[in-house]
Amino acid sequence: TGSVPRMVEALRNAIRDLGPSPGQVFVGGVSIGAHAAALLAGEHRRPRIDGCVFVMPAWTGTPPQHSSAAVVAEEINADGAVAVLDRLGRDPATRDDWVFDELRRAWRSRPTLGSELAVAASGDGPTAAHLASIAVPSLIVALRDDPVHPLGVARAWQSSIPFSRLVALERSAPSEDRSIFGAQVAGWLAALNAPR
């Protein structure tokens, strides 16, 4: 979690540190990390990128008002992450959700989580025009019925990015197998590199 421009710069530095690598270079991210990867991949003077993976993009262009991330950031800043996690753990709708398990592991070790989420929730995502300038093969992975990362956003990204493929998984799929995201990426890469 953090500012998208900082993530873009981190990706750019990581590619630069690879040097003249003979292998393929792919960039990607989850949620606003996907925003950062898309912004870098669509730059006019971007570094060498052979493909992109965007998992659960959250929005296109200007962030929605009163987004879930913004609301949670306000709650954490007011009450603290532990109190918010306790509330989520008492809610039958979230306590058995795989996302809650991930949040419980990640949030407790981030003392600046509230401010980080607030920054993330206020950052612009790539516009449709920016997405249209991504000229490398791209995989978009989304979950159905995800209120924070709507499937409609992923579909809009897929319709804007010229060489893209969208995979929509059931919301519960990662509960049964956390490796499902990696499996989707591995299958896409194998198909991408298969002899024609």
Secondary structure as the mmCIF struct_conf table of DSSP 4:
data_model
#
loop_
_struct_conf.conf_type_id
_struct_conf.id
_struct_conf.beg_label_comp_id
_struct_conf.beg_label_asym_id
_struct_conf.beg_label_seq_id
_struct_conf.end_label_comp_id
_struct_conf.end_label_asym_id
_struct_conf.end_label_seq_id
HELX_RH_AL_P HELX_RH_AL_P1 VAL A 4 LEU A 18
BEND BEND1 PRO A 20 PRO A 20
BEND BEND2 PRO A 22 GLY A 23
STRN STRN1 PHE A 26 VAL A 30
TURN_TY1_P TURN_TY1_P1 SER A 31 SER A 31
HELX_RH_AL_P HELX_RH_AL_P2 ILE A 32 ALA A 41
TURN_TY1_P TURN_TY1_P2 GLY A 42 GLY A 42
TURN_TY1_P TURN_TY1_P3 HIS A 44 ARG A 45
HELX_LH_PP_P HELX_LH_PP_P1 ARG A 46 ARG A 48
STRN STRN2 GLY A 51 VAL A 55
BEND BEND3 MET A 56 MET A 56
BEND BEND4 THR A 60 THR A 62
HELX_LH_PP_P HELX_LH_PP_P2 PRO A 63 PRO A 64
TURN_TY1_P TURN_TY1_P4 GLN A 65 HIS A 66
HELX_RH_AL_P HELX_RH_AL_P3 SER A 68 ASP A 79
HELX_RH_AL_P HELX_RH_AL_P4 ALA A 81 ARG A 90
TURN_TY1_P TURN_TY1_P5 PRO A 92 ASP A 96
HELX_RH_AL_P HELX_RH_AL_P5 TRP A 98 TRP A 107
TURN_TY1_P TURN_TY1_P6 ARG A 108 SER A 109
TURN_TY1_P TURN_TY1_P7 PRO A 111 THR A 112
HELX_RH_AL_P HELX_RH_AL_P6 LEU A 113 SER A 122
BEND BEND5 GLY A 123 GLY A 123
HELX_RH_AL_P HELX_RH_AL_P7 ALA A 128 ALA A 132
TURN_TY1_P TURN_TY1_P8 SER A 133 SER A 133
BEND BEND6 VAL A 136 VAL A 136
STRN STRN3 SER A 138 LEU A 143
TURN_TY1_P TURN_TY1_P9 ARG A 144 ASP A 145
BEND BEND7 PRO A 147 HIS A 149
HELX_RH_AL_P HELX_RH_AL_P8 LEU A 151 SER A 160
BEND BEND8 ILE A 161 ILE A 161
TURN_TY1_P TURN_TY1_P10 PRO A 162 PHE A 163
STRN STRN4 SER A 164 LEU A 169
TURN_TY1_P TURN_TY1_P11 ARG A 171 SER A 172
HELX_RH_AL_P HELX_RH_AL_P9 ALA A 173 GLU A 176
TURN_TY1_P TURN_TY1_P12 ARG A 178 SER A 179
HELX_RH_AL_P HELX_RH_AL_P10 ILE A 180 ASN A 193
BEND BEND9 ALA A 194 ALA A 194
#
